[in-house]
Amino acid sequence: MSHPSQFTLLRTRRFLPFFITQLLGAFNDNIFKQSLILAILYKLTIDGDRSIWVNLCALLFILPFFLFSALAGQFGEKFNKDALIRAIKVGEIVIMAVGATGFLFNHLELMLLALFAMGTHSALFGPVKYSIMPQALHDDELVGGNGLVEMGTFLAILAGTIGAGIMMSSTHYAPIVAAAIVGVAVLGYLASRRIPRAAASTPGLRLNWNIFSESWATLRLGLGQTPAVSRSIVGNSWFWFVGAIYLTQIPAYAKEWLYGDETVVTLILTVFSVGIALGSMLCEKLSGRKVEIGLVPFGSFGLTVFSLLLWWHSGGFPQNVQANDWLAVLGYGQAWWVLFDILGLGVFGGFYIVPLYALIQSRTAENERARVIAANNILNALFMVVSAIVSILLLSVAKLSIPELFLVVSLLNIAVNTYIFKIVPEFTMRFMIWLLSHSMYRVEHRNLERIPDEGAALLVCNHVSFVDALLIGGAVRRPIRFVMYYKIYRLPVLNFIFRTAGAIPIAGRNEDIQIYEKAFVRIAQYLKEGELVCIFPEGKLTADGEMNDFRGGVTRILEETPVPVIPMALQGLWGSFFSRDPNKGFFHRIWSRVVLVAGEPVTVEAATPAQLQERVGVLRGAVR
């Protein structure tokens, strides 16, 4: 079943005005911030070390995330999100007017005040930005929507950085910058007026104006979510830790290791931003329009590999008398490897960050979502401050080179994510499912919308291979509790996945009565809790590709817990490596098309073994 591209969201009113609003906000942030930094470095008359003022700018922008994120989370719950966004955008116009005045009169204090206020604007906008998307988008649009937002944000950051450089190169930079920042702010407000109504999730929420106690409470709320959500928040913040180190060191790296000028810095930032945008865009395709956290370990692995490669490819670059511009740098083959590594960091960074945002949004209660996002922002700010401290210690105290700093970061990335994936096995489980379904098979889904989004149901399917459960589990959005032969359940490696997924081992009645009876107790328990349970009524793998007779276990299950039955069928698995085909081989039918199809729900009364076998047979058709 084909689905429209995520880019079709850009033709909808429920997404486009919001997308333009957030894009213009990120664009304006970076125009102003970068223009101010360049003014401090090259234009303004300042006493003392200019680098101190540059670092002060970074501090002033990030400080509001500590101070006001908790308030922002409360605002995002209490007020209509569309009205809140418009109010924030009006504030941006006022802030930019102050900043414009600072530029026109070379008034540094006014510029710094505006910078702090813009940090406040970003802190207030973040929670409502990510909490409005689940309200505006369908479940199968959430990954694509997040991908578009991340793409737009990073490209806007890049455009703002480049635009600031162009404007500040003019002798009349002050009126140009002043007009630009106010103009973009006005455009952002006009775009926000088209955002459809997005109701408040908790209008009766009582605001706590104590920013310190509320910040602590917000952090506890975020980190007190389910392990998958709370560790996603930590994993998200870790990405900002890693990203802050890379982005902070890029100017010095370009100067000291590529012997390049400012254009080389822009080139590297462009390549990194394009990588992030590309990775974000690919997430929807690779995830099958689901919130697929299996991409997170994949992204983490890529970040580590390309970080190691960047360290390996650094050094030995020929030094000229004059600094190389970007064209001169591209004349060296080694530079292409460096840029390839940076592109890889961006692409796999997109794979890493987009599913995490989507998971946090989808698995957080609506009346807590904005505050959980606020908790994530507080933690992001904290990790970015820690990254600055770590960089100073490793570069100044430990006397490491910048490539050696990248090496340390790659090793830390291995350690941190190993810990996260260990305490939340779901990440690793989903990765193995994703890897299987994307490396050995092309899995097509048909009519899976017939599986209910909520409530208990019994899924019945033909049994062709050892990985049937993995393919079904990777295709269906909801968690599924599989009933499987205990010897398959105990297979090495696969056992980890089955245990993590809550699979139910079963044996023949005459083989092990204890395992047999215990399985039915667990099945009844899962169904009473409103879960999906999947059984393979044949009781064993097919030995010839044809379906075996369905056994009577399904009748006992429905007698104990009457629930709707969804017949399903797998097509195209016979002959694959994991089947019992005597003519199979590892490369036989690799990357073959496998189809998973669901039928119409069957009532309890009609769900006899014979009837279900007939329906599954029809769904499977002639394709074994």
N, C-alpha and C positions, 0 to 999 in steps of 0.2 A: 504494500500500500504506500503510495507516494505521498509526501507531505510538502507543503509549501516551504520555501526557504525562510530562514529567520529574517531576511531582508524585507519580506512582505510586511513585517511589523512596522517598517518605516512608512507604510502607506495607511496606517491606522491612527485614528485620533487618540485612542487609548494609550499609545506608546510614543508617537512621533513628537508631540509637543514636549513631553517629559524628556525625551532623548535630546532634543535641541536645547532645552533649558539647562540640563546638567552639562552638556558639551560646552555651551557658552560660558558657564560658570568656571569649569576647569580651564578653559582658554583664557579667561580674564584673570584668574588667579595667577597664572604663569606669566602673562604679559606684565602685570604689575610687579610681581615678585622679581622676575628677571630684570626688568627695567630698573628697579630700585637697586639691585645688586650692581648692575653695570654703572649706574649713576654714582654709587659709592666708590667703585673702583676707578672710574675714569673721568667723571664729570664734576663732582662736587668738591669743594675745598674743605678738607677734613683734617683735623689735627690727630696725630697718633696713628696706630697701626690699622690700616683699612680692613685687614682680615678679621679683626675683632668685631668690626661693624657688620661684616658679612655673616659671621657666626651669630651675632645678635639677631639678625634678620631671620635666620633659621629658627632660633629659639622663640622669637615673637610669633612666628607663624604656627609653631607646633604647640605652644603653651595652651592656647584655648581648647585644644582637644582634651587636655587634662582637666581643665576648669569647667567646661560647659557641655561636654558630651552627655553627661548624665541628665542635665536639664533638657538637652535636645531629644534624648530618648523619651522623656516624659511628655514633651510637646508632641512628639510623633504619635503617641498613644491617645492623648487627650483631645487634640484638635483635628478637624478635617485636613487631610494631607494636602489637598490641592490648595486650600486657603493658606495653609502654613507655608507652602512653597512660594506662593505669591508674596506673602509678607516678608519672607527671607530675601526675595529678589528686590523688593522695594528697599530693604536695608542695604543691599549691594549697591544700588544707585547712590544712596547717601554716602556710603563708605568710599565709593570711587570718586565722588565729588570732592571729598576731603583729600583723597590721594592726588587728584588732579590739581587741586590748589597747591598742594605741597610741591608738585613738579613745576608748576608755573612760577612759583616764587622761590624755588630752590630751598624749601623749608624741610630739612631732614626730619625734624621731630614730627611734623604732620604726616610725612610719608610713613614713618615707623608706626604711628598711631593707626593709620589706615591699614598697614600690613597686619597688625594685631587684630584689627576689626575684621579683615578678610579671613584670617585664621578662624575667628569666631563664626563668621558666615559659613565656612566650610564645615566646621564642627556641628553647626545646627542643621546643615543640609544633609549630612551623611546618613543619619538614621532614617529620615523621611525618604531619602533617595532609594535606599535598599528595601525599606518596608512597604513602599507603595507598589513595587513591581509585582509581588504575589497577588495583590488586589486587582491589578490591571491585566495580568497575563494569565493564560491558561496553564495548566500543569506542564503540558508538553511544549510550552513556549518559554519556560522559565530559564532554561540553560541558554537558549538562543538570545533571549533578552539581555541576560547578564553578559553574554559574549559581546553583544553590540555595545553595551554600556562601557565595558572595559576597553574595547577597541576605541570607541569615541573618546574616552577619557585620556588614554595614552597618546592618541594622535592630537588631541587638543593641547595636551601638555607640550608635545613637540612643537606644534604650530605656534603656541604662545611663546616658547623659548626662542624659536627662530624669528618670530615677528618682533619680539622685543629687541633682539640684536640688530635687525634691520632699522627699526625706528630710532634706536639709540645711536646709530651711526650718522644720523642727520645732525647738521649744525643747529637746527630748530627742533630738537628732539622733544622739548618740554610741551609745547602745544599739541604736537602730534600724539604723544603718549597720553596726555590729558584727554584729548578728544576720543581716542581709541578706547580707553578703559571705561569712560562714561557711556560711550555709544554702545559697547558690547553689553554693559549692564542693562541698559534700556532695552536692547534686543532680547536679552534673557527674560526680563519681566514680561515683555509682549508675548514671548513664546509660552510663558507660564500661564497666561490668561486662557490658553486653549486647552489646558490640562483638564480632563473631565473630573467630576466630583469623585472624591475618594474619602468615604466616611471615616470618622474617628473610630478606632477599635475599642477604646475605653474612655468615653467622654466624661464619665464620672470620676476619673482618676484625680486624687488629691495631690497637688504639686508639693514637692519638698524642695524649697529654695536653698537649703543648705547644701552647697555644691560638694563639700567634702564628705559628709555622711551619705549623700545620695550617690556620689561616685563610687564609694565603697559598696553600697547596696547594689548598684548596677553591675559592678564587677562580679559580685557574688551571684547575682541572678544569671549572668552570662555563663560563668564557669560552673554553675550549678545545674545546667541543662543536662540532657542525656549525654553519655560519653561521646557519641558521634558528633553532637553539636558543639559541646564544650571543647573537644580536641580539634574540631574544625576551626574554632575561634583561635586557639593557640597556633595551629598550623598556618592560618591566615596571617597572624601577627609575625610568625617566624619568616614568612615570605617578605614582609615589609622590613624586617631586620636585615635579611640578605640583600634585598633590593636597595635599601638605603646605603649599604656599604658599597655596592657596585656604582650606584649613581653618584655618590659623593666622591669616589676615587677616579671616575672617568676623566675629569679635566687633568688631574695630575698624571694619570696613566698615559694619556695622549701626549702630554708634554715630555715626560721623562723616559718613556719606553718606546714611543713611536716617533719622538722628536717632531711632533706636529704642532701646528698653530690652532687658533680657535675654530677654524673650519673642520679640523679633524675631530674636535670635540663634538661639533654638530653632526658630523658624519656618524660617529659612534652612537650618539643619542638617537639619531634617525633609524639606524639599523636595529637598535634595541627596541624602540617603540613599534616599528613595523613588525618585529618578531612577536611582541606581546599582542598586537592587533591580530596577526595571523593565527597565533595559537588560540586566542579567544574565539575567533571565528570558526576554527576547526572543531571546537568542543561540541557544538551541536551535532555535527556529522558523526564524530567519533563516539558520542554518547548515545546515539539513536534517539535524540530528543528527550532523553530521560536525565534525571539527576544522577549521573554515574560517577560515584566517588572512586571507582577503579582508575580513573584518569589521574587521581592525585598521586598515588605511588609512582605512576608512569612519569608524571611531571617532575616529581622529586628526583627520580633516577636521572632524568635528562639534565636537570639543573646541576647535579653532581658531576656528571660526565663532561658537560661543556665547561664547567668551572675548572675541572682538571685540565681539559684541553687548552683553555685560555692561559693557565699557568705554564703549560708545556710549550705553547707557541710564543710566549713572551720572551724577550731578550734577544740580543744579537742583531738588533735592527740597525742598519747603517745610519750614522749621524752625519748630517750636513752642517755647513757653516751657518746657514739660515734654516729656520724652522720649515718643515715640510707643510705645504698646504694639502688639502684632501686629494687633489689630483696626483701630486707627487707621491703621496703615501700609497695610492692605488697602483702605482707603478712597481711596487715591490710584491712579489708573490706571497711573502710571509704575512703581509698585511691582510690579504684575502682570507687566510686561515684565521687570523684574529677576528675579523669581521664575521666570518662564518660561526665562530664560537659565540660571539655576542648575539648573533641572530638566533642561535640555538638556545641560549639562555632566555631570550625573550619568548620564543615559541613554547618552550616547556614551562616557562613561568605562567603563560596563559593557560596551559593544560592544568597547572597546579591550582591557580587561584579561582578560576571561574566555577568549577564544580563545588569548591568550598563555600563560596558566596551563595550558590544556588541551594546547597544542602542546609545552610543556616536559615535561609529564608523559608524553605519548604517544611522543615521539621520543627520550627519554633511556633508556639501558639500565637495567634494573631494579636492577642492583647498583651503580648510580651515582646513582639518582634522588634519594634523600634528600640526598646531598651537593651535588648540583646545586641543589636547592631551598635548601639552606643557603647556597650561594654567592649565590643570588638575594637572600636575606634580608640578608646582609652588605652587598651592593651597595645594596639598598633603604635600609638604615640610613645608609650613606655619602651617598647622594643626598639623604636628608632633612636631614642635617646641612648639606650644601652649600646646600640650599634656604633654610635659616635664615640662612646667611651671605649669600647673594645678596639675600634680602629686606632684611636689615639695611643692606647696602651701597646698594641702590637707594632705600630709603625714607629712610635717615638721611644718607648721604653724597651721593647723587645728587639727593636731595630730590624724588623722584617721589611722586605721590599713589598711593593704593591702586588706583584704576582704571587709572592709567598702568602700575602694576606688572602688572596683569592683561593689559594690552596687550603689554608686553614678553614676558610668559610665552607669549602666543599666537604671537608672532613667533618666539620660541625653539622652540616646538613645531613650527612649520613647518620650521625649519632642521634640528632633530635628527631628525625623522622622515623628512625628505627624504634625509638621509644614510643612515639605517637602510634605507630602501626601495631606495636606490641600490645599496648593497653586498649586499643580499639581494633580488634581483629577484623572487623567489618571492612576496613580500608583494604587490607591485604586480600581478603576473600573476594571482594568485588574486583580487585585488580586481576586476580587469577581468572575469574570468570570473563572479564573483559578481554584479557590476553588470549584466552582460548577461543572466544567467539570472534575475535578480530584477526587471529593469526592462522587458524586452521579452517574456519568456515566463514561463509557469507550468510548470515542469518536474516531471513525475511520474515516479517511478522504479518499475520493476517487476522483481522477481527479480534484482536486481543482486548478491544474495548468492551467485549462481552463479559470479561471478568470484572466483577463488581469492585468499585473503588473502596468500599467499606463493607464490613460484615463478613460473616463466615461463608465459605463455599468449599466444596470438594471438587478438585480437579482430577480428571482421569485421562491418562494418555498411554499410547503404545510405548513399548520399551525396546529400543533398538541398540543402544550403546551405553558404555559406562559413564558417559558425560551428558546423558539426557537431562538430568537434574540441573546441571550447570547451565546448559543452554536455555532451559525454561526459566531458571532463576535469574539469568541475565536479561531475559526478554520482558519479564513481567515486572511492573513498577513496584508492586507490593511485595513484602517478604512472604516467602512460601515455605511451609514446613513439609519436607518430602519424606515419604515412607519408602524405604529402600531395603533391599536384602542386606543383612548384616555384614556379609563378606565384602560387598561393594562399599558399604559404609566404612569398613576398616582398611580400605586401600591406602597405602602410604601417600602423603601429600594431599590427596583428595579428602582424606579423613578430617584434616584441619578445616577445610571448607565446609564439609557436611556438619561437623560439630558446631562451628560458628553460626551456621545457618539454622541450627535447631532441628536438624534432620532426625528422623525416627527410624532406628534399625529394627528390622523385623526378621523373624525366622519362620520356617515351616512349623505347623502345629506339632508334627511328629519329630521335628528336628531339635527344637528347644522351646518347650512350652512356656518357660518364664519370659524369654525374649518376646514370644508371640503375644502373651497376655499383656505384658507391660506396654507393648506398642499400641494396642487398642485403648488402653487407659490414657496414654499421652495424646492420641488422636482426638479422643473425646474432649480432653482438657483444652487443646488448642482450638477446636471448633467452638466450644462454649465461650472462649475468650474472644471470639470474632475473627479468628485467623483463617488464612487460606491453607488448606492441606492438599497435597498432591500425592496420588497413589498411581502405581503401575499395576493394574489389575491382572495382568498376565502372570505376575509373580516371578518372572525370570526374563532374562534377555532372549530375544529371538535368535534361534540358531540358523535359520535359513532366510531371514528377511521378512517372513510372513508372520502375521499376528497369531499368538497363542490364545487359547480360550481364556476368557476373563473368569476369575475365581470369585467365590462368594464373599470375600472380605468386605466388599463395598456394601453388601446388604447389611452386614452386622454394624458397620459404621453408621449407616443411615437409620437403622433401628434405634441405636443408642442416642444419636444426635442428628435429627432431621435437618438437613440444609440443602440449598440448591446444588446441583451437580453441573459442572462445566466440562463437556467432552473436549479433548484436544488431541492433536495428532502431529507427529514429527515426520517430515518427508525428506528423503535424500541422505539419510545417515548410514544406510546399509552399504557396506563396502569401505567405510572410513576406518581409520586406524583403531578407533575405540569400539568398533563393532566386533562380532564373532565371525565375520565373513572369512572363510579359509583362504580366500584369494587376496585378502587385504595386504597392504604394505604401508609403510609410514608416509610415503609420498603419493600413495594411491588416493585419488579424489581429494587431495589437499586443496584448500581454498574453494571447495565445492559449495554450491548453494544449498542451504538447508532451510526448509520452510517450517515454521511453527504456526499452526492454524487452530483457532478456537471455534467451537460451535455454539448453537443456541443453548441457553440453560435448560436443564431437564429437571422436572419436578421429582420429588422423592418417590411418588407412586409409580412413575414411569422408569425410574432408574434401576432396572434389573440388570444383572450382568450381561444377559443376552442383548437387551436393548442398547446398552452402552457400547458393547463390542460392535454392534452394527453401525452406530453413529460414528464411532472413532474410525471404523473401516472406511466409511463414506468420506470422512474428512481426509484420511490419508490418501485415498484414491489408489492409483496404480503405481505411484512413486514409492519405492521402498527406502 
